Amino acid sequence: MEEKSTNKNQYEITGVTAQLFYLMQLFNCLVIMFFTLVTAHAMHGFILEGNAFHLITKCHATIVYWKIPVVAGILYISLLFLLSIECTNHIELIVKLWLEIMIGAGIFYYTGLSYTVMVLLILADIVRNRIDWGKKIVYIVLLSCVDLVLNGNVLSRYISPVSVSQIWNYYRSDVAAVFSGAVNIMFLIDVFIFILYMVFLILEQMSEKERIAALYRELSIANEKLAEANKQLEEYTEELVSAAETRERNRFAQEIHDTLGHALTGIVTGIEACIMLMDIAPDATKDQLKAIEEVARQGITDVRQSVKALRPDALERLKLEDALLKIIDETMRSTGITINYNCTTPLLDFSQYEEDAIYRIVQESVTNAIRHGKADVIDIDIGREDGFLNIKIKDNGIGCGKVYKGFGLHHMQERLSLLNGSLKYDGSHGFTIEASIPIRWGNSVEEKED
């Protein structure tokens, strides 16, 4: 609010300064018109009375009377044109200043009007240019010297302007006094306008300096805030990088645990079965060993795939439900246990992260049931209810009185947390795991179910 008020005041001061400069130009035009017309009228009167010789000898008037206002008007228009030009460097300003001095001297010579009138106008033009004050002072001193030389008749032997006081003797003394008084008043008004112009110009420059200072202060504050924000951003970036590295390490460990854990569990259980069957049913043992070999090879493939892309190989080649059926079939063949799979909803339109989570939850639950629970029957139920996909995996193993969240359960919880899901488990009668994941695929499932 304060900055807007400052800008508004500055614009108002700038507008007043410009108006005063134009007022000086207009007022000087009126002064020149009045002065030259009165002079030309007096000269014409002398001529009509047959006193042309008096004009030449006493008044030093060798100019045709009607030429005085015409030439003065042309010169003043030229001066106004120069005043309208804004200079951007020292060379332009010095050329423009000398042209203005010469035009002012021409007006002084043809009209006899005091050169100070033109000096004030040229001074106003000098100070409004945006150059340093050191050069402005030099120009002001130069202009003042020219004014002293011309008004002091120092060059009277070379330059003889029209003697206005002698020409105005044509009028009665009282009329001439009125004309002289009017010119003096006009001169004082011109000086007064010039003083006002300088006052408002100084106020404008002070206001501009204050605005620049305010902008500098705001810029300094903004730089400090920016530096602080950059520092916070760097700290936050370091935290994000550290968190990303931690998540990636955890995910990698989780993938390796799930892949190797499932494969090794199947191999160990299958080998135990082979030891029991070796003497009783050699042929069944061979079939069991072949199934173990397939599980081992698939485990190697999954490990390689996990290292490469951290995604199960089965999900790269198959749809989610086909991948689940494949892992269930391989587990039953290699271990000899029974797995009952029941899915009442299509497993379609899941994202990669959701598919990975569902697959790993089933894989890890089956692995834990075999490794820790010593189960021989596992029930897997997948269904949809109230906008959630529910996965329930129950086994008939030994269970446990108090559940300690190990590596597998911990990683299940992490996967579900990333999907805003939940995990429940119970070890009182065998072991039961219930996972719930928010459904993200809209109404497509309902349409497919219908």
C-alpha positions as CSV (number, residue, x, y, z in Angstrom):
1,M,0.0,0.0,0.0
2,E,2.8,2.3,0.9
3,E,4.6,1.6,-2.4
4,K,1.4,2.3,-4.4
5,S,1.0,5.6,-2.6
6,T,4.7,6.5,-3.3
7,N,4.3,5.7,-7.0
8,K,1.1,7.8,-7.1
9,N,2.8,10.8,-5.6
10,Q,5.7,10.5,-7.9
11,Y,3.5,10.3,-11.0
12,E,1.6,13.4,-9.7
13,I,4.9,15.4,-9.2
14,T,6.1,14.3,-12.6
15,G,2.9,15.5,-14.2
16,V,3.1,18.9,-12.5
17,T,6.8,19.3,-13.6
18,A,5.9,18.5,-17.2
19,Q,2.9,20.9,-17.1
20,L,5.1,23.7,-15.6
21,F,7.7,23.2,-18.4
22,Y,5.0,23.5,-21.1
23,L,3.6,26.5,-19.2
24,M,7.0,28.2,-19.4
25,Q,7.1,27.6,-23.2
26,L,3.6,28.9,-23.7
27,F,4.2,32.0,-21.5
28,N,7.5,32.8,-23.2
29,C,5.7,32.6,-26.5
30,L,3.1,35.1,-25.2
31,V,6.0,37.4,-24.0
32,I,7.7,37.3,-27.3
33,M,4.5,37.9,-29.3
34,F,3.6,40.9,-27.1
35,F,7.1,42.3,-27.1
36,T,7.7,42.0,-30.9
37,L,4.2,43.3,-31.8
38,V,4.6,46.4,-29.7
39,T,8.1,47.0,-31.1
40,A,6.9,46.4,-34.7
41,H,3.9,48.8,-34.2
42,A,6.2,51.5,-32.8
43,M,8.6,51.1,-35.7
44,H,5.7,51.2,-38.2
45,G,4.6,54.4,-36.5
46,F,8.0,56.0,-36.9
47,I,7.9,55.2,-40.6
48,L,4.4,56.5,-41.1
49,E,5.5,59.8,-39.5
50,G,8.6,60.0,-41.7
51,N,11.1,59.3,-38.9
52,A,12.8,56.4,-40.5
53,F,16.1,58.2,-40.1
54,H,15.5,58.4,-36.4
55,L,15.0,54.6,-36.3
56,I,18.3,54.0,-38.0
57,T,20.5,56.5,-36.1
58,K,18.9,56.6,-32.6
59,C,17.3,53.2,-32.3
60,H,19.8,51.2,-34.4
61,A,16.8,49.6,-36.1
62,T,17.9,48.4,-39.5
63,I,15.3,45.6,-39.7
64,V,12.1,45.9,-41.6
65,Y,9.4,46.2,-38.8
66,W,7.2,43.3,-40.0
67,K,10.1,40.9,-40.1
68,I,10.7,41.2,-36.3
69,P,7.6,39.1,-35.2
70,V,8.0,36.7,-38.1
71,V,11.7,36.0,-37.6
72,A,11.2,35.8,-33.8
73,G,8.3,33.4,-34.3
74,I,10.3,31.1,-36.6
75,L,13.3,31.1,-34.2
76,Y,11.0,30.4,-31.2
77,I,9.3,27.5,-33.0
78,S,12.8,26.1,-33.8
79,L,13.7,26.5,-30.1
80,L,10.5,24.6,-29.1
81,F,11.4,21.8,-31.4
82,L,14.9,21.5,-29.8
83,L,13.3,21.6,-26.3
84,S,11.1,18.6,-27.3
85,I,14.1,16.4,-27.9
86,E,15.3,14.3,-25.0
87,C,19.1,13.6,-25.0
88,T,20.5,10.3,-23.8
89,N,24.2,11.1,-23.7
90,H,26.6,14.0,-23.2
91,I,27.4,14.6,-27.0
92,E,23.7,15.0,-27.9
93,L,23.1,17.4,-25.0
94,I,26.1,19.6,-25.8
95,V,25.1,19.9,-29.5
96,K,21.5,20.6,-28.5
97,L,22.7,23.2,-25.9
98,W,24.8,25.2,-28.5
99,L,21.9,25.2,-30.9
100,E,19.5,26.5,-28.2
101,I,22.1,29.2,-27.3
102,M,22.4,30.4,-30.9
103,I,18.6,30.5,-31.4
104,G,18.2,32.4,-28.1
105,A,20.9,34.8,-29.2
106,G,19.0,35.3,-32.5
107,I,15.8,36.1,-30.7
108,F,17.7,38.5,-28.5
109,Y,19.3,40.2,-31.5
110,Y,16.0,40.6,-33.5
111,T,13.7,41.6,-30.7
112,G,15.9,43.3,-28.1
113,L,14.2,41.1,-25.5
114,S,16.4,40.3,-22.4
115,Y,18.3,37.1,-23.1
116,T,17.5,36.0,-19.5
117,V,14.0,35.0,-20.6
118,M,15.5,32.4,-23.0
119,V,18.1,31.4,-20.5
120,L,15.4,30.3,-18.0
121,L,13.8,28.1,-20.6
122,I,17.1,26.6,-21.7
123,L,18.0,26.0,-18.0
124,A,14.8,24.2,-17.4
125,D,15.5,22.0,-20.4
126,I,19.1,21.2,-19.1
127,V,18.1,20.2,-15.6
128,R,15.4,17.8,-16.8
129,N,17.8,15.7,-18.8
130,R,18.9,12.5,-17.1
131,I,22.7,13.1,-17.0
132,D,24.9,13.5,-13.9
133,W,24.8,16.8,-12.1
134,G,28.5,17.4,-12.7
135,K,27.9,17.9,-16.4
136,K,24.7,19.9,-15.7
137,I,26.6,22.4,-13.6
138,V,29.1,22.9,-16.4
139,Y,26.3,23.6,-18.8
140,I,24.6,26.0,-16.4
141,V,27.8,28.0,-15.8
142,L,28.4,28.2,-19.6
143,L,24.8,29.4,-20.2
144,S,25.1,32.0,-17.4
145,C,28.3,33.3,-19.0
146,V,26.5,33.7,-22.3
147,D,23.7,35.5,-20.6
148,L,26.1,37.9,-18.9
149,V,27.9,38.6,-22.1
150,L,24.8,39.4,-24.1
151,N,22.8,41.3,-21.5
152,G,26.0,43.2,-20.4
153,N,26.6,44.5,-23.9
154,V,30.1,43.1,-23.8
155,L,29.9,42.4,-27.6
156,S,28.1,45.6,-28.4
157,R,30.8,46.6,-30.9
158,Y,30.0,43.4,-32.9
159,I,26.4,42.7,-32.0
160,S,23.9,45.6,-31.8
161,P,20.4,44.4,-30.9
162,V,17.4,46.5,-31.5
163,S,17.2,49.3,-28.9
164,V,13.7,48.7,-27.6
165,S,13.7,51.6,-25.1
166,Q,14.4,54.1,-28.0
167,I,11.8,52.5,-30.2
168,W,9.1,52.6,-27.5
169,N,9.7,56.3,-27.1
170,Y,7.2,56.5,-30.0
171,Y,4.5,56.0,-27.4
172,R,3.5,58.6,-24.8
173,S,5.6,58.2,-21.7
174,D,2.7,56.8,-19.7
175,V,1.9,54.2,-22.3
176,A,5.5,53.3,-22.7
177,A,5.7,52.9,-18.9
178,V,2.7,50.6,-18.9
179,F,4.3,48.5,-21.7
180,S,7.6,48.3,-19.8
181,G,5.8,47.4,-16.6
182,A,3.9,44.7,-18.3
183,V,7.1,43.2,-19.7
184,N,8.7,43.4,-16.2
185,I,5.6,41.7,-14.7
186,M,5.8,39.0,-17.4
187,F,9.5,38.5,-16.6
188,L,8.7,38.1,-12.9
189,I,6.0,35.6,-13.7
190,D,8.4,33.7,-15.9
191,V,10.9,33.6,-13.0
192,F,8.2,32.5,-10.6
193,I,7.2,29.6,-13.0
194,F,10.8,28.7,-13.3
195,I,11.2,28.6,-9.5
196,L,8.1,26.4,-9.2
197,Y,9.4,24.1,-11.9
198,M,12.7,23.7,-10.1
199,V,11.0,23.0,-6.8
200,F,8.8,20.3,-8.3
201,L,11.7,18.9,-10.2
202,I,13.7,18.5,-7.0
203,L,10.7,16.9,-5.3
204,E,10.4,14.5,-8.2
205,Q,14.0,13.5,-8.1
206,M,13.9,13.1,-4.3
207,S,10.7,11.0,-4.7
208,E,12.5,8.9,-7.3
209,K,15.5,8.4,-5.0
210,E,13.2,7.4,-2.2
211,R,11.4,4.9,-4.5
212,I,14.8,3.5,-5.6
213,A,15.9,3.2,-2.0
214,A,12.6,1.4,-1.1
215,L,13.0,-0.9,-4.1
216,Y,16.6,-1.6,-3.0
217,R,15.4,-2.4,0.5
218,E,12.7,-4.7,-0.8
219,L,15.2,-6.3,-3.1
220,S,17.6,-6.9,-0.2
221,I,14.8,-8.4,1.8
222,A,13.7,-10.6,-1.2
223,N,17.3,-11.7,-1.7
224,E,17.5,-12.7,2.0
225,K,14.3,-14.6,1.8
226,L,15.4,-16.2,-1.5
227,A,18.7,-17.3,0.1
228,E,16.8,-18.7,3.1
229,A,14.4,-20.5,0.8
230,N,17.2,-21.9,-1.3
231,K,18.9,-23.2,1.9
232,Q,15.6,-24.8,3.0
233,L,15.2,-26.2,-0.5
234,E,18.7,-27.7,-0.4
235,E,18.0,-29.3,3.0
236,Y,14.7,-30.6,1.8
237,T,16.3,-32.0,-1.3
238,E,18.9,-33.8,0.7
239,E,16.2,-35.2,2.9
240,L,14.2,-36.4,-0.1
241,V,17.3,-38.0,-1.7
242,S,18.1,-39.7,1.6
243,A,14.5,-40.9,2.0
244,A,14.4,-42.1,-1.6
245,E,17.7,-44.0,-1.1
246,T,16.2,-45.6,2.1
247,R,13.0,-46.5,0.3
248,E,14.9,-48.0,-2.6
249,R,17.1,-50.0,-0.3
250,N,14.1,-51.3,1.6
251,R,12.3,-52.1,-1.5
252,F,15.3,-53.9,-2.9
253,A,15.7,-55.9,0.3
254,Q,11.9,-56.7,0.3
255,E,12.0,-57.9,-3.3
256,I,15.0,-60.1,-2.7
257,H,13.4,-61.4,0.5
258,D,10.2,-62.2,-1.2
259,T,11.8,-63.8,-4.2
260,L,14.5,-65.9,-2.5
261,G,12.4,-66.6,0.5
262,H,9.6,-68.1,-1.5
263,A,11.9,-70.1,-3.8
264,L,14.1,-71.4,-1.0
265,T,11.1,-72.3,1.2
266,G,9.6,-74.3,-1.7
267,I,13.0,-76.0,-2.3
268,V,13.5,-77.0,1.3
269,T,10.0,-78.3,1.7
270,G,10.2,-80.2,-1.5
271,I,13.6,-81.8,-0.5
272,E,12.1,-82.8,2.8
273,A,9.3,-84.5,0.9
274,C,11.8,-86.2,-1.4
275,I,13.7,-87.6,1.6
276,M,10.5,-89.2,2.9
277,L,9.5,-90.6,-0.5
278,M,13.0,-91.7,-1.7
279,D,12.7,-95.3,-0.4
280,I,8.9,-95.6,-0.7
281,A,8.3,-94.1,-4.2
282,P,11.4,-93.4,-6.3
283,D,9.4,-92.3,-9.3
284,A,7.4,-89.8,-7.3
285,T,10.7,-88.6,-5.9
286,K,12.0,-87.9,-9.4
287,D,8.8,-85.9,-10.2
288,Q,9.2,-84.0,-7.0
289,L,12.8,-83.2,-7.8
290,K,11.8,-81.9,-11.3
291,A,9.3,-79.6,-9.7
292,I,12.0,-78.4,-7.3
293,E,14.3,-77.8,-10.2
294,E,11.6,-75.6,-11.9
295,V,11.1,-73.7,-8.6
296,A,14.8,-73.1,-8.3
297,R,15.2,-72.0,-11.9
298,Q,12.2,-69.7,-11.5
299,G,13.7,-68.3,-8.3
300,I,16.9,-67.5,-10.1
301,T,14.9,-65.8,-12.9
302,D,13.0,-63.8,-10.3
303,V,16.2,-62.8,-8.5
304,R,17.7,-61.6,-11.7
305,Q,14.5,-59.8,-12.6
306,S,14.3,-58.2,-9.2
307,V,17.8,-56.9,-9.4
308,K,17.1,-55.6,-12.9
309,A,13.7,-54.0,-12.4
310,L,12.5,-55.0,-8.9
311,R,9.4,-56.6,-10.5
312,P,8.4,-60.3,-10.5
313,D,9.1,-62.0,-13.8
314,A,5.7,-63.6,-13.8
315,L,4.0,-60.1,-13.8
316,E,6.2,-59.1,-16.7
317,R,4.9,-62.0,-18.9
318,L,1.5,-62.7,-17.5
319,K,-1.6,-61.0,-16.2
320,L,-2.0,-60.7,-12.4
321,E,-4.4,-63.6,-11.9
322,D,-2.4,-65.9,-14.3
323,A,0.7,-65.0,-12.3
324,L,-1.0,-65.9,-9.1
325,L,-2.3,-69.2,-10.5
326,K,1.2,-70.0,-11.8
327,I,2.9,-69.4,-8.4
328,I,0.2,-71.4,-6.6
329,D,0.6,-74.3,-9.1
330,E,4.4,-74.3,-8.8
331,T,4.2,-74.2,-5.0
332,M,1.8,-77.2,-4.8
333,R,3.9,-79.2,-7.2
334,S,7.2,-78.5,-5.4
335,T,5.9,-78.9,-1.8
336,G,3.0,-81.3,-2.1
337,I,0.7,-79.0,0.0
338,T,-2.8,-78.0,-1.0
339,I,-3.7,-74.4,-1.9
340,N,-7.4,-73.5,-2.4
341,Y,-7.7,-70.4,-4.5
342,N,-11.0,-68.5,-4.7
343,C,-11.3,-65.1,-6.5
344,T,-14.7,-63.5,-7.0
345,T,-13.7,-60.3,-8.8
346,P,-11.7,-59.7,-12.0
347,L,-8.1,-58.6,-11.2
348,L,-7.9,-56.1,-14.0
349,D,-6.9,-52.4,-14.5
350,F,-4.5,-52.3,-11.6
351,S,-1.4,-50.1,-11.6
352,Q,2.0,-51.8,-11.5
353,Y,2.5,-50.9,-7.8
354,E,-0.9,-52.5,-6.9
355,E,-0.2,-55.6,-8.9
356,D,3.2,-55.9,-7.3
357,A,1.7,-55.5,-3.8
358,I,-1.1,-58.2,-4.4
359,Y,1.4,-60.7,-5.9
360,R,3.9,-60.2,-3.1
361,I,1.3,-60.4,-0.3
362,V,0.1,-63.8,-1.7
363,Q,3.6,-65.0,-2.3
364,E,4.9,-64.0,1.2
365,S,1.8,-65.3,3.0
366,V,2.2,-68.7,1.3
367,T,5.9,-68.8,2.0
368,N,5.4,-68.0,5.7
369,A,2.6,-70.6,6.0
370,I,5.0,-73.3,4.7
371,R,8.2,-72.1,6.4
372,H,6.9,-71.1,9.9
373,G,3.5,-72.6,10.1
374,K,4.3,-76.0,8.7
375,A,0.9,-75.9,7.1
376,D,-0.3,-78.4,4.5
377,V,-3.5,-76.6,3.5
378,I,-3.7,-72.9,2.5
379,D,-6.9,-71.0,1.6
380,I,-6.7,-67.9,-0.5
381,D,-9.8,-65.7,-0.9
382,I,-9.9,-62.5,-3.0
383,G,-13.0,-60.4,-3.3
384,R,-14.4,-56.9,-3.6
385,E,-16.4,-55.1,-0.9
386,D,-17.4,-51.4,-0.4
387,G,-14.7,-50.1,-2.7
388,F,-11.9,-52.2,-1.3
389,L,-10.1,-55.3,-2.7
390,N,-9.9,-57.8,0.2
391,I,-7.3,-60.6,0.3
392,K,-7.6,-63.3,3.0
393,I,-5.0,-66.0,3.3
394,K,-5.6,-68.7,6.0
395,D,-3.5,-71.8,6.7
396,N,-3.9,-74.8,9.1
397,G,-0.4,-74.5,10.5
398,I,0.7,-74.4,14.0
399,G,0.0,-70.7,14.4
400,C,1.5,-68.7,17.3
401,G,0.3,-67.2,20.5
402,K,2.0,-63.9,20.1
403,V,2.9,-62.6,16.6
404,Y,6.2,-60.8,16.1
405,K,6.3,-58.7,13.0
406,G,9.2,-60.0,11.1
407,F,10.7,-59.0,7.7
408,G,7.9,-60.4,5.7
409,L,5.0,-58.8,7.6
410,H,6.9,-55.5,7.9
411,H,7.3,-55.4,4.1
412,M,3.6,-56.3,3.6
413,Q,2.7,-53.4,5.8
414,E,5.0,-51.0,3.9
415,R,3.6,-52.0,0.5
416,L,0.0,-51.5,1.7
417,S,0.8,-48.2,3.4
418,L,2.0,-46.8,0.1
419,L,-1.5,-47.7,-1.4
420,N,-3.4,-46.4,1.7
421,G,-4.3,-50.0,2.5
422,S,-4.4,-51.9,5.8
423,L,-3.1,-55.3,7.1
424,K,-4.5,-57.5,9.8
425,Y,-3.1,-60.9,11.0
426,D,-4.0,-63.5,13.6
427,G,-2.1,-66.6,14.8
428,S,-4.7,-68.2,17.2
429,H,-5.9,-71.0,14.8
430,G,-3.3,-71.5,12.2
431,F,-2.3,-68.2,10.8
432,T,-4.6,-65.7,9.0
433,I,-3.6,-62.6,7.0
434,E,-6.2,-60.1,5.8
435,A,-5.1,-57.3,3.5
436,S,-7.4,-54.5,2.2
437,I,-6.5,-52.2,-0.7
438,P,-8.6,-49.2,-1.9
439,I,-10.0,-49.9,-5.4
440,R,-8.9,-47.3,-8.0
441,W,-10.3,-48.5,-11.2
442,G,-13.8,-47.0,-10.9
443,N,-16.9,-48.8,-12.1
444,S,-15.3,-51.0,-14.7
445,V,-15.3,-54.0,-12.3
446,E,-19.0,-53.7,-11.6
447,E,-19.8,-53.6,-15.3
448,K,-17.6,-56.6,-16.0
449,E,-19.1,-58.5,-13.1
450,D,-22.7,-57.7,-14.3
